[in-house]
Amino acid sequence: MPKKVSDPKNKLSDFLTEELIPMIQAAINCHIVGRVISYDKSRHVCDVQPLPLQSDKDKRAALTECVVPASIWQTDEAMVALKAPDYKKMKVGSVVWIGYCDREMDNWTGSSNYQLESKRMHSLQDPVVEAVIKP
C-alpha cells in the first residue's frame, strides 16, 4: 500500500523554500552600501543613495535622516582641528556602510530609553551610518 503524504507534489515545500523565505528575507533590512547625497553636520544626519540597483535596474529610493554617530563626526572634527595632512572626512559623495536599527527609532532622542511607537523592525526608515568606506 502506498504511503500517504500531505504534500505529494511538493507544492507547499516548494512555496516555502522558493517563494516565502526569499520574500521574508527581502523584507528584512540589515546593511547596505551607499553614497552620501546630503549631510547636515549640525544635526549629525545625512541622506544616502543606496548603490545596489533594484532588479529592474532602477536606483533604490534614498535613505533619509541617516544617523551619523559621534564615532564618525567627532573623529572628523578632531582630525580637522589637528590638521592631519592625509585625513579625509565624511562628506557628500562619500561611500558609507549603512545598518538598520532592530527596532523603530521614532521616539529616540539620542541618549535615553524610549517608548516604541510601532512594531516596525529592520526598516529602511531607521538607518544608521556604521562606517565610512571611501571618504
C-alpha positions in Angstrom: 0.0 0.0 0.0 1.5 3.4 -1.0 2.4 5.8 1.8 0.1 8.8 2.1 1.8 12.2 2.2 0.3 15.6 2.8 2.4 17.3 0.0 2.8 14.7 -2.7 3.9 17.1 -5.4 6.0 19.3 -3.1 3.8 22.4 -3.7 3.9 23.5 -0.1 7.6 22.8 0.4 8.4 24.5 -2.9 6.4 27.5 -1.9 8.2 27.8 1.4 11.7 27.4 0.1 11.4 29.1 -3.3 8.9 31.9 -2.5 8.1 32.6 1.1 11.6 32.5 2.6 13.1 34.8 -0.2 10.1 37.2 0.3 10.7 37.4 4.0 14.4 37.8 3.5 13.8 40.6 1.1 11.7 42.5 3.7 14.4 42.4 6.4 17.0 45.1 6.0 20.3 44.6 7.7 23.1 46.5 5.8 23.6 48.3 2.5 26.4 50.3 0.9 25.5 53.8 -0.4 26.8 57.3 -1.3 26.1 60.3 0.9 23.9 62.8 -1.2 23.4 65.4 1.6 24.9 65.9 5.0 23.5 68.1 7.8 26.6 68.4 10.0 24.8 70.4 12.7 22.2 67.7 13.3 24.5 64.8 12.5 22.2 63.2 9.9 22.7 62.5 6.2 20.8 61.2 3.2 22.2 58.3 1.4 21.6 56.9 -2.1 22.0 53.0 -1.9 24.4 51.8 -4.5 22.8 48.4 -5.4 20.3 48.8 -8.2 16.8 47.2 -7.9 16.1 44.1 -10.0 14.6 46.4 -12.7 17.9 48.3 -12.9 16.4 51.5 -11.3 18.0 53.2 -8.4 16.6 52.5 -4.9 14.9 55.2 -3.0 17.2 57.4 -1.0 17.6 56.7 2.7 16.8 59.9 4.6 17.8 61.1 8.0 20.5 58.5 8.5 22.1 58.9 11.9 25.8 59.8 11.8 27.3 58.6 15.1 29.7 60.5 17.2 32.4 58.0 16.3 32.4 59.4 12.8 31.6 63.1 13.2 33.8 63.7 16.3 36.7 61.9 14.6 36.2 64.2 11.6 36.2 67.3 13.7 39.2 66.2 15.7 41.3 65.4 12.7 40.4 68.7 11.0 41.4 70.5 14.2 44.7 68.6 14.3 45.2 69.5 10.7 46.0 65.8 9.9 47.5 66.1 6.4 46.1 62.9 4.8 42.8 62.6 6.7 39.7 62.8 4.6 36.4 63.4 6.4 33.0 62.1 5.5 31.2 64.4 3.1 28.7 64.5 0.2 30.0 61.8 -2.2 31.5 59.6 0.5 30.6 55.9 0.3 29.2 54.6 3.6 28.1 51.4 5.2 24.5 51.7 6.5 22.9 49.5 9.1 19.2 49.5 10.2 18.2 49.6 13.8 16.5 46.4 15.0 13.5 48.4 16.3 12.0 51.7 15.1 13.6 54.9 16.3 10.7 57.4 16.1 10.8 58.4 19.7 14.6 58.1 20.2 16.3 61.3 21.2 19.8 60.0 21.3 20.5 59.3 24.9 17.8 57.7 27.0 15.3 54.8 26.9 12.3 55.4 24.6 8.8 54.1 24.0 8.3 52.1 20.8 5.7 53.7 18.5 5.2 50.7 16.3 6.2 47.0 15.7 8.5 48.1 12.8 11.8 46.2 12.7 14.9 46.4 10.4 13.2 49.2 8.4 14.6 51.5 5.8 13.2 54.2 8.0 15.7 53.6 10.7 19.2 53.9 9.1 22.5 54.5 10.9 25.8 55.1 9.2 28.1 52.5 10.7 31.3 53.2 8.7 32.8 55.4 6.0 34.2 53.1 3.3 35.5 55.8 1.0 35.7 59.4 2.3 
